[in-house]
Amino acid sequence: MVTNMEKVVNKIQKKSALIGANYRYERKFITNYNHIEDLVQKLYSHSFNFSEVFFKRRVNNVYYDDNKLDFYKQNVSGVGKREKFRLRWYGNDFSSINDPVFEVKLKFGQVGDKVSYKIKNFNLDLSIISMHDFYTIISDKVKDSNILIQSKFFQLYPTLYNSYDRRYFLSACEKFRITLDYNQHFYNPNYKNFQLSKYKIDIDEIIVELKYQTQFDEEARDVSQEFNFRLSKNSKYVRGIELIY
């Protein structure tokens, strides 16, 4: 039986409104290194010859859910077809939102895709604005986005803030990408001064994420076998919700 969610996705794909309609795997591993450069050297010496392809940057997110936290519950329960809504931007100051991207991550079993809507010429100081005003401003911007974002956003509200440092690596064959996420911070958006609710993860905990298109899945096993890391169902959203509530 085709769900309403699948009907919406199919409709968007036919209209070429879906950004990046290429399903991919995102394999996550959690590891602990006292110095991240030790892990970087491990990537450099990997047989697939990973190299750093972008500068390190701070990733900031506002996650959205309904008043029953259904997205959180679906993730914990392992529901195969699910969504995740977030607002993302980059910069060392979490309070300063500049040119964010609104994203819907789609999960279909083990693979996923993403719909994105860039909010151009947008600047906002999260530290001096109320949650109600913040929601109103973002809602007004989302009205111009594609149908998938519009269809669900107005039933949601901010449930988690988080940020972390990220570094980017690419294999020599260009089939596999790896990101290293560390120095994670979580905040409760319900606090008037959200900074007071900060929960920080140990700095030596690093999330290694291996990303690749579905046709490279068999070859990806050779990539991951060189890592002595444990495969994890790590979700920053799930972890953050459980830490701050």
Sequence and secondary structure as in RCSB ss.txt:
>XXXX:A:sequence
MVTNMEKVVNKIQKKSALIGANYRYERKFITNYNHIEDLVQKLYSHSFNFSEVFFKRRVNNVYYDDNKLDFYKQN
VSGVGKREKFRLRWYGNDFSSINDPVFEVKLKFGQVGDKVSYKIKNFNLDLSIISMHDFYTIISDKVKDSNILIQ
SKFFQLYPTLYNSYDRRYFLSACEKFRITLDYNQHFYNPNYKNFQLSKYKIDIDEIIVELKYQTQFDEEARDVSQ
EFNFRLSKNSKYVRGIELIY
>XXXX:A:secstr
   HHHHHHHHHHHTT STT   EEEEEEEEE SSHHHHHHHHHTSTT  EE S  EEEEEEEEE TT HHHHHH
HHT SEEEEEEEEEE S TTEEES EEEEEEEETTEEEEEEEE TT EEEGGGS HHHHHHHHHHHHTTS HHHH
HHHTT EEEEEEEEEEEEEE TTSS EEEEEEEEEEE TTSSSGGGG EE  TTEEEEEEEEEGGGHHHHHHHHH
T   EEE   HHHHHHHHH 
